[in-house]
Amino acid sequence: MSSPEEILDPELKLYEARKNVFPKAVNGTFRRLKWVIMAITLAIYYVTPWIRWDRGPYAPDQAVLVDLANRRFYMFGIEIWPHEFYYVAGMLVMAGIGLFLVTSAVGRAWCGYSCPQTVWTDLFQHVERAIDGDRNAQFKLQDAPWGPKKIGKRLAKWSVWLFIAFWTGGAWIMYFADAPTLVVDFWTGQAAFVAYATVGVLTLTTFVFGGFMREQVCIYMCPWPRIQTAMMDEKSLTVTYKDWRGEPRGSVKKAEAQPGSFGDCIDCNQCVAVCPTGIDIREGPQIGCITCALCIDACDKVMDQVGRPRGLIDYATLEDADLEKAGKPHNPILKTLLRPRTIVYSSIWGAIGLAMLFAVGNRTRIDISANHDRNPVYVQLADGHVRNSYTVNLRNMENRPREMIIGMSAIEGGAMWSNAGSRETAGQTLVTTVSPDSIARLRLYVAAPGAGPVREEFALTVTAADDAEAKDIDEVFFERPETGE
C-alpha cells in the first residue's frame, strides 16, 4: 500500500499563488473613454452630497439625501416615504435589467468601465504609476531590497491610497446627513459612532480592495462574471483576439525571413502588459477579462508601428468573427444591438420607468390610515348610543403645513370627535392642521344610535383645505358583538 507521501504530490496546490499585476500605461480610444467615465463617476460620487436643492423652509436642502432619522429619501425634486418603498424597488429592478441589457449587447462593459471596483482600482493604479513608475519600474521596485528609497515610495503610495480611501468612506456617510453639518460634527468629535465606524470600514475595504486585491475581487469574489454568461449569446459584442489572422505568431524578423509563414501577431505581449487583470486575451474568452479593451489600444498601436492592419484584437461578436474568418462582411452594428433579446430588455426597462414616472406624477400628497380599537371593540354610552374608537394617522407629504378636513359618511345618525374635542362638538366633519412633511396621529371617536346592524361599513375621507386633494379609506363600525348577545 502506498504511503501518504507517495500519494500526495508535493507540487500539487489547491490554488495558484497570486502574481502581482502591474499594468503598463497605454493611450488610445478606450483608455480615453475610461478616463472620461472615471472622471464622471468619481465626480458624481464625491460631489453629489454637496449639491443643494431648495425644498422650502420645512425640508432639507440637500439634493440627494437618505434621511434615516425621518425615514425619507430625497432625490432632487422627488421625495420617497417608507410606504412608497416600491419606487426604490422599481429603481433597483431597472438597474438590474439595465445591467442585463448592457451585458447582452456589449458584454462586460459595466465591469470594464463603470464598476466601483474597476474605477477605484484604476485610480489607485494611476497613483502607483505616478510614484513608482511604469510597469518595468514597478517590477524592479518589487524585487529590490528594502531601503530608504523603497520605504519612501511605499509610504508615499500607501498614504495617497489611504487618503483616497478615507474620502471615499467620508463621502458615503454624507448621503445620510446634511453634508456641511456632518463634516463639522465629524471633525469636532460630535458625530454619531456609526459615522466613524462606517468611514473606518469603507476606508479599510477601499484601501485593501483597490490597492492589494484588485484583480482578485473581479476573478474570485465578484459573482457577476459567473452570471453574465447567461446574458450573452453569439451576437454579444466582446473583446476578441482574431486567431485566424494572428496565428501562428512570429516576430517581425521571422515574418520577413519567411513570408506567408506567420500571422499578424508578433508575440510582443503588449496586450498582456496593459491588462489590469493580467490575462492573455489570445487564450480566448476567460473569467478574468473585464472587456476594458485596453488590449485593443495596445495592439492597434503595435499594428501601426509594424505596418499591419488594426483590429487584430477588437470588439466583435462570435457571429461576426465567424463571418470575418470566412471572408464575409460583418453584420451592421444596428443589427447587432437591435435584436429580440435587447429589444425585450429595453422594452421592460422602459415600461418600468414610464410606470414609475406616471405613478410619481399622479400620486397624492395626502394620506389617511386608521386602526380600530380591539379592546373594547365598542362602548355602550348612557344615552343608548354606541361609541367606537380609532387611531387615525394623517400624512402630509408637502413641505408646508396643511389644514385637513376629516369627514365621515354612511352611518345614520353618526357623529365623530377627536381627543382634542368633546362629544358636544361632535359632527360629520372635523378640522386639524398637520405639520409639514410629517404624520399627525389623533384619537377619533365615532358614536351612533344603538340597535342598528351588528356591523356597518363607512368611509373616512381626508381633504386638504388648500387644494381639495383628497384620500378616503373604508372602516367598520360595530354596534354589537358579531356572535350576538
C-alpha positions as CSV (number, residue, x, y, z in Angstrom):
1,M,0.0,0.0,0.0
2,S,1.3,3.4,-0.9
3,S,2.2,5.8,1.8
4,P,0.5,9.2,2.1
5,E,3.8,10.8,1.0
6,E,3.7,8.8,-2.2
7,I,0.0,9.6,-2.9
8,L,0.2,13.3,-2.3
9,D,2.2,15.3,-4.9
10,P,4.2,17.9,-3.0
11,E,3.9,20.2,-6.1
12,L,0.1,19.9,-6.2
13,K,-1.6,23.1,-4.9
14,L,-5.2,23.8,-4.3
15,Y,-5.0,27.2,-5.9
16,E,-2.5,29.2,-7.8
17,A,-0.5,31.7,-5.8
18,R,-1.2,35.3,-6.7
19,K,1.2,37.1,-9.1
20,N,1.4,40.8,-8.8
21,V,-0.2,42.6,-11.7
22,F,1.4,45.9,-12.8
23,P,-0.4,47.1,-15.9
24,K,1.5,49.2,-18.3
25,A,0.3,52.7,-19.2
26,V,-1.3,52.8,-22.6
27,N,-3.0,55.5,-24.7
28,G,-5.8,55.1,-27.2
29,T,-9.6,55.4,-27.8
30,F,-10.6,53.1,-25.0
31,R,-8.1,54.4,-22.5
32,R,-9.5,57.9,-23.1
33,L,-13.0,56.6,-22.7
34,K,-12.0,55.1,-19.3
35,W,-10.6,58.4,-18.3
36,V,-13.9,60.2,-19.1
37,I,-16.1,57.6,-17.3
38,M,-13.8,57.5,-14.3
39,A,-13.9,61.3,-14.0
40,I,-17.7,61.4,-14.4
41,T,-18.4,58.6,-11.9
42,L,-16.0,59.9,-9.3
43,A,-17.3,63.4,-9.6
44,I,-20.9,62.2,-9.2
45,Y,-19.9,60.2,-6.1
46,Y,-17.8,62.9,-4.3
47,V,-19.8,66.0,-5.4
48,T,-23.4,64.9,-5.2
49,P,-23.8,65.3,-1.4
50,W,-22.8,68.9,-1.7
51,I,-25.4,69.8,-4.3
52,R,-28.2,71.9,-2.7
53,W,-31.9,71.8,-3.7
54,D,-34.4,74.3,-2.4
55,R,-37.5,72.4,-1.0
56,G,-38.7,75.3,1.2
57,P,-38.2,76.1,4.8
58,Y,-39.5,72.8,6.2
59,A,-37.4,70.2,4.4
60,P,-33.7,69.6,4.0
61,D,-31.9,71.4,1.1
62,Q,-29.5,68.5,0.2
63,A,-30.3,67.3,-3.4
64,V,-29.7,63.6,-2.6
65,L,-30.3,62.5,1.0
66,V,-31.2,59.3,2.7
67,D,-32.8,60.7,5.9
68,L,-32.9,57.7,8.1
69,A,-34.0,59.7,11.2
70,N,-37.2,60.9,9.5
71,R,-37.5,57.9,7.2
72,R,-37.3,59.8,3.9
73,F,-35.3,59.5,0.7
74,Y,-34.8,62.7,-1.3
75,M,-33.5,62.8,-4.8
76,F,-33.7,66.3,-6.2
77,G,-37.5,67.0,-6.7
78,I,-38.6,63.5,-5.7
79,E,-39.3,62.6,-2.1
80,I,-39.9,58.9,-1.2
81,W,-41.7,57.9,2.0
82,P,-41.4,54.5,3.7
83,H,-44.8,53.4,2.4
84,E,-43.6,54.2,-1.1
85,F,-40.6,51.9,-1.0
86,Y,-41.8,50.3,-4.1
87,Y,-40.3,53.2,-6.0
88,V,-36.9,52.2,-4.7
89,A,-37.6,48.6,-5.5
90,G,-38.5,49.7,-9.1
91,M,-35.2,51.6,-9.4
92,L,-33.3,48.5,-8.3
93,V,-35.2,46.4,-10.8
94,M,-34.4,48.9,-13.5
95,A,-30.8,48.8,-12.6
96,G,-30.7,45.0,-12.8
97,I,-32.5,45.0,-16.2
98,G,-30.2,47.7,-17.4
99,L,-27.2,45.6,-16.5
100,F,-28.7,42.6,-18.3
101,L,-29.3,44.9,-21.4
102,V,-25.7,46.2,-21.4
103,T,-24.3,42.8,-20.9
104,S,-26.3,41.2,-23.7
105,A,-25.3,44.0,-26.1
106,V,-21.7,44.8,-25.2
107,G,-20.6,42.1,-22.8
108,R,-19.0,43.1,-19.5
109,A,-18.8,46.7,-20.3
110,W,-20.1,47.5,-16.8
111,C,-17.1,45.6,-15.4
112,G,-14.6,47.3,-17.7
113,Y,-15.7,50.9,-17.2
114,S,-18.2,51.7,-14.5
115,C,-17.9,49.1,-11.7
116,P,-16.8,50.8,-8.5
117,Q,-14.0,48.2,-8.1
118,T,-12.8,49.0,-11.6
119,V,-13.0,52.8,-11.1
120,W,-11.1,52.9,-7.8
121,T,-8.6,50.2,-8.9
122,D,-7.9,52.3,-12.0
123,L,-7.4,55.4,-9.8
124,F,-5.1,53.6,-7.4
125,Q,-3.0,52.2,-10.4
126,H,-2.5,55.8,-11.7
127,V,-1.3,56.8,-8.3
128,E,1.0,53.9,-8.3
129,R,2.5,54.8,-11.7
130,A,3.0,58.4,-10.6
131,I,5.0,57.3,-7.6
132,D,6.7,54.0,-8.5
133,G,6.9,54.5,-12.3
134,D,5.5,52.4,-15.1
135,R,5.3,48.6,-15.3
136,N,9.1,47.8,-15.5
137,A,10.0,50.2,-12.7
138,Q,7.3,48.6,-10.5
139,F,8.7,45.1,-11.1
140,K,12.2,46.3,-10.3
141,L,11.0,48.1,-7.1
142,Q,9.1,45.0,-6.0
143,D,12.3,42.8,-6.3
144,A,14.6,45.5,-4.8
145,P,15.7,45.1,-1.2
146,W,14.1,47.2,1.4
147,G,15.9,50.5,1.8
148,P,15.2,54.2,2.2
149,K,14.1,54.7,-1.4
150,K,11.7,51.7,-1.4
151,I,10.3,52.5,2.0
152,G,9.8,56.1,1.0
153,K,7.9,55.2,-2.2
154,R,5.8,52.6,-0.4
155,L,4.8,55.1,2.4
156,A,4.0,57.8,-0.2
157,K,1.9,55.5,-2.3
158,W,0.1,54.0,0.7
159,S,-0.5,57.4,2.1
160,V,-2.2,58.6,-1.1
161,W,-4.2,55.4,-1.3
162,L,-5.3,55.8,2.3
163,F,-6.3,59.5,1.7
164,I,-8.5,58.4,-1.3
165,A,-10.0,55.5,0.7
166,F,-10.7,57.8,3.7
167,W,-12.6,60.4,1.5
168,T,-14.4,57.6,-0.2
169,G,-15.8,56.5,3.1
170,G,-16.4,60.0,4.2
171,A,-18.3,60.8,1.0
172,W,-20.6,57.8,1.6
173,I,-21.8,58.9,5.1
174,M,-22.7,62.4,3.7
175,Y,-25.5,60.8,1.7
176,F,-27.2,60.1,5.1
177,A,-27.0,63.5,6.8
178,D,-26.5,67.2,5.8
179,A,-23.0,67.2,4.4
180,P,-21.7,70.5,5.7
181,T,-23.1,69.9,9.1
182,L,-21.8,66.3,9.2
183,V,-18.3,67.4,8.2
184,V,-18.1,69.8,11.1
185,D,-19.5,67.3,13.6
186,F,-17.2,64.6,12.3
187,W,-14.0,66.6,12.8
188,T,-15.1,68.0,16.1
189,G,-15.9,64.6,17.5
190,Q,-19.7,65.2,17.7
191,A,-20.8,62.8,15.0
192,A,-22.6,59.5,15.9
193,F,-20.4,56.5,16.5
194,V,-21.9,54.8,13.4
195,A,-20.5,57.6,11.2
196,Y,-16.9,56.9,12.4
197,A,-17.4,53.1,12.2
198,T,-18.8,53.4,8.6
199,V,-15.9,55.6,7.5
200,G,-13.4,53.2,9.1
201,V,-14.9,50.1,7.4
202,L,-15.2,51.7,4.0
203,T,-11.7,53.2,4.3
204,L,-10.2,49.8,5.0
205,T,-12.2,47.9,2.3
206,T,-11.4,50.6,-0.4
207,F,-7.7,50.6,0.6
208,V,-7.4,46.8,0.5
209,F,-9.6,46.1,-2.5
210,G,-8.3,48.9,-4.6
211,G,-4.6,48.6,-3.6
212,F,-3.9,44.9,-2.9
213,M,-6.7,42.7,-4.1
214,R,-7.5,44.4,-7.4
215,E,-8.0,41.6,-9.9
216,Q,-8.7,39.0,-7.2
217,V,-12.0,40.8,-6.5
218,C,-13.0,40.5,-10.1
219,I,-11.9,37.0,-10.6
220,Y,-12.7,35.3,-7.3
221,M,-15.0,37.4,-5.2
222,C,-17.5,39.0,-7.7
223,P,-20.4,36.7,-8.7
224,W,-21.2,38.7,-11.9
225,P,-18.5,37.1,-14.2
226,R,-20.2,33.7,-13.4
227,I,-23.7,35.1,-14.1
228,Q,-23.1,37.3,-17.1
229,T,-22.5,34.3,-19.5
230,A,-26.2,33.6,-19.3
231,M,-26.9,37.1,-20.6
232,M,-24.7,36.8,-23.6
233,D,-25.0,35.0,-26.9
234,E,-23.2,34.8,-30.2
235,K,-24.5,38.3,-31.1
236,S,-23.0,40.0,-28.0
237,L,-20.0,42.3,-28.5
238,T,-16.9,41.3,-26.6
239,V,-13.2,41.7,-26.8
240,T,-11.9,39.1,-29.3
241,Y,-8.5,38.0,-30.5
242,K,-8.7,37.0,-34.1
243,D,-6.6,34.0,-34.0
244,W,-7.2,33.1,-37.7
245,R,-5.4,36.3,-38.5
246,G,-2.8,36.4,-35.8
247,E,-1.6,32.7,-35.7
248,P,1.0,31.4,-36.0
249,R,2.8,34.1,-34.1
250,G,6.2,35.3,-35.0
251,S,8.5,38.3,-34.7
252,V,8.8,40.8,-37.5
253,K,12.2,39.4,-38.4
254,K,10.9,35.9,-38.7
255,A,8.0,37.1,-40.8
256,E,10.3,39.0,-43.1
257,A,12.6,35.9,-43.4
258,Q,9.7,33.5,-44.1
259,P,7.0,35.5,-45.9
260,G,3.5,33.9,-45.5
261,S,4.5,31.6,-42.7
262,F,3.4,33.8,-39.8
263,G,0.3,35.7,-38.8
264,D,0.0,39.3,-37.8
265,C,0.7,38.7,-34.1
266,I,4.3,39.4,-33.5
267,D,4.1,38.0,-29.9
268,C,5.1,41.3,-28.3
269,N,2.9,40.6,-25.2
270,Q,1.7,44.2,-25.1
271,C,-1.9,43.0,-24.8
272,V,-0.9,41.2,-21.6
273,A,1.3,44.0,-20.2
274,V,-1.6,46.5,-20.3
275,C,-4.3,44.2,-18.9
276,P,-5.5,45.2,-15.4
277,T,-6.2,41.6,-14.5
278,G,-3.1,40.2,-16.1
279,I,-4.7,37.8,-18.5
280,D,-3.7,36.9,-22.1
281,I,-6.6,37.6,-24.4
282,R,-5.0,35.4,-27.0
283,E,-6.0,32.4,-24.9
284,G,-9.7,33.1,-25.7
285,P,-12.6,34.2,-23.5
286,Q,-11.9,33.8,-19.8
287,I,-13.4,34.9,-16.5
288,G,-10.6,37.4,-15.9
289,C,-11.4,39.5,-18.9
290,I,-13.4,42.6,-17.9
291,T,-13.6,43.8,-21.5
292,C,-12.0,47.2,-20.7
293,A,-10.5,47.0,-24.2
294,L,-7.1,48.4,-23.2
295,C,-5.5,45.4,-25.1
296,I,-7.2,46.8,-28.2
297,D,-5.4,50.1,-27.8
298,A,-2.1,48.4,-27.2
299,C,-2.4,46.0,-30.1
300,D,-3.6,48.7,-32.5
301,K,-0.5,50.8,-31.6
302,V,1.8,47.9,-32.4
303,M,0.0,47.1,-35.6
304,D,0.5,50.8,-36.7
305,Q,4.2,50.5,-35.8
306,V,4.7,47.3,-37.9
307,G,2.6,48.5,-40.8
308,R,-0.2,45.9,-40.4
309,P,-4.0,46.4,-40.3
310,R,-5.6,47.4,-37.0
311,G,-8.2,45.1,-35.4
312,L,-6.2,42.0,-34.6
313,I,-7.8,42.4,-31.2
314,D,-11.2,44.1,-31.5
315,Y,-14.7,44.3,-30.2
316,A,-16.6,41.6,-32.2
317,T,-19.4,39.1,-31.8
318,L,-18.9,35.4,-32.2
319,E,-21.1,35.6,-35.3
320,D,-19.1,38.4,-36.8
321,A,-15.9,36.5,-36.0
322,D,-17.1,33.5,-38.0
323,L,-18.1,35.8,-40.9
324,E,-14.8,37.5,-40.9
325,K,-12.9,34.2,-40.7
326,A,-14.9,33.1,-43.8
327,G,-14.1,36.3,-45.6
328,K,-17.7,37.6,-45.5
329,P,-18.8,41.2,-44.4
330,H,-19.8,41.9,-40.8
331,N,-23.4,42.4,-39.7
332,P,-24.4,46.1,-39.4
333,I,-23.9,47.5,-35.8
334,L,-27.7,48.2,-35.5
335,K,-28.4,44.6,-36.3
336,T,-26.0,43.6,-33.6
337,L,-27.6,45.9,-31.0
338,L,-31.2,45.7,-32.0
339,R,-32.2,42.1,-31.8
340,P,-35.0,40.3,-29.9
341,R,-33.1,39.9,-26.6
342,T,-32.0,43.6,-26.4
343,I,-35.4,44.8,-27.6
344,V,-37.2,42.8,-24.9
345,Y,-34.8,44.1,-22.2
346,S,-35.2,47.7,-23.4
347,S,-39.0,47.4,-23.5
348,I,-39.2,46.0,-20.0
349,W,-36.8,48.6,-18.7
350,G,-38.7,51.5,-20.5
351,A,-42.1,50.2,-19.3
352,I,-41.0,50.1,-15.7
353,G,-39.5,53.6,-16.0
354,L,-42.6,55.0,-17.6
355,A,-44.9,53.3,-15.0
356,M,-42.8,54.8,-12.2
357,L,-42.8,58.3,-13.7
358,F,-46.6,58.1,-14.1
359,A,-47.0,56.9,-10.5
360,V,-44.8,59.7,-9.2
361,G,-46.6,62.3,-11.3
362,N,-50.1,61.2,-10.2
363,R,-49.5,60.3,-6.5
364,T,-51.4,62.1,-3.9
365,R,-49.5,64.2,-1.3
366,I,-52.0,63.4,1.4
367,D,-52.9,60.1,3.1
368,I,-55.0,58.7,5.9
369,S,-54.9,55.3,7.7
370,A,-57.0,54.2,10.7
371,N,-56.8,51.3,13.2
372,H,-59.9,50.3,15.1
373,D,-59.5,49.7,18.8
374,R,-60.0,46.0,19.5
375,N,-60.3,46.1,23.3
376,P,-63.0,47.1,23.8
377,V,-64.5,46.9,20.3
378,Y,-67.3,49.2,21.2
379,V,-68.6,51.1,24.3
380,Q,-72.3,51.4,25.2
381,L,-73.0,55.0,26.3
382,A,-75.5,56.1,28.9
383,D,-77.9,57.6,26.4
384,G,-78.0,54.3,24.4
385,H,-75.5,55.4,21.7
386,V,-72.6,53.1,20.8
387,R,-69.1,54.5,20.5
388,N,-66.2,53.1,18.5
389,S,-62.6,54.4,18.9
390,Y,-59.9,54.6,16.2
391,T,-56.3,55.7,15.9
392,V,-56.0,57.8,12.8
393,N,-52.8,58.8,11.1
394,L,-52.8,61.8,8.7
395,R,-49.9,62.1,6.4
396,N,-48.9,65.4,4.9
397,M,-46.3,64.9,2.2
398,E,-45.9,68.6,1.3
399,N,-43.2,70.9,2.6
400,R,-45.7,73.2,4.3
401,P,-48.4,73.0,7.0
402,R,-51.7,71.9,5.7
403,E,-55.2,72.2,7.1
404,M,-57.0,68.9,6.7
405,I,-60.8,68.2,6.9
406,I,-61.8,64.7,8.0
407,G,-65.3,63.6,7.0
408,M,-67.4,60.5,7.6
409,S,-70.3,59.0,5.7
410,A,-72.8,56.1,5.6
411,I,-73.6,55.9,9.4
412,E,-77.1,57.1,10.0
413,G,-77.2,59.5,12.9
414,G,-73.5,59.1,13.5
415,A,-71.1,61.8,14.6
416,M,-67.4,62.0,15.4
417,W,-65.0,64.0,17.5
418,S,-61.3,63.8,18.3
419,N,-59.3,63.7,21.6
420,A,-58.9,67.4,21.2
421,G,-62.6,68.0,21.3
422,S,-65.7,66.6,23.1
423,R,-69.0,64.9,22.3
424,E,-70.7,68.2,22.5
425,T,-68.7,69.4,19.5
426,A,-69.2,66.2,17.5
427,G,-70.3,66.3,13.9
428,Q,-69.8,64.8,10.5
429,T,-66.5,66.6,10.0
430,L,-63.6,67.9,12.0
431,V,-60.6,70.1,11.1
432,T,-57.0,69.7,12.1
433,T,-53.6,71.0,11.0
434,V,-50.8,68.7,10.1
435,S,-47.2,69.9,10.2
436,P,-45.1,69.9,7.0
437,D,-43.6,66.7,5.8
438,S,-44.9,64.7,8.8
439,I,-47.6,62.4,10.1
440,A,-50.2,63.5,12.7
441,R,-51.7,60.9,15.0
442,L,-55.0,61.5,16.7
443,R,-57.7,59.6,18.5
444,L,-61.0,59.6,16.7
445,Y,-64.3,58.7,18.4
446,V,-67.4,57.8,16.4
447,A,-70.9,57.4,18.0
448,A,-74.2,56.3,16.6
449,P,-77.6,55.3,17.9
450,G,-77.8,51.7,19.2
451,A,-79.9,48.8,18.0
452,G,-78.6,49.2,14.4
453,P,-76.9,46.4,12.4
454,V,-74.2,44.3,14.1
455,R,-71.5,46.0,11.9
456,E,-71.7,48.7,9.5
457,E,-69.2,49.9,6.9
458,F,-68.5,53.7,6.5
459,A,-65.9,55.8,4.8
460,L,-63.4,58.2,6.3
461,T,-62.2,60.9,3.9
462,V,-59.4,63.4,4.4
463,T,-59.4,66.5,2.3
464,A,-56.7,69.3,2.1
465,A,-58.4,72.6,2.6
466,D,-56.0,74.5,0.3
467,D,-56.2,72.4,-2.9
468,A,-59.1,69.9,-2.3
469,E,-56.7,66.9,-2.7
470,A,-58.5,64.0,-1.0
471,K,-58.0,60.4,0.1
472,D,-60.5,58.0,1.6
473,I,-60.5,54.7,3.4
474,D,-63.2,52.2,4.4
475,E,-63.7,51.4,8.0
476,V,-66.1,49.3,10.1
477,F,-68.4,50.4,12.9
478,F,-69.5,47.8,15.5
479,E,-72.7,48.1,17.5
480,R,-73.0,44.6,18.9
481,P,-70.7,41.6,19.0
482,E,-70.8,39.6,15.8
483,T,-71.7,36.5,17.7
484,G,-74.8,38.3,19.2
485,E,-75.6,38.9,22.8
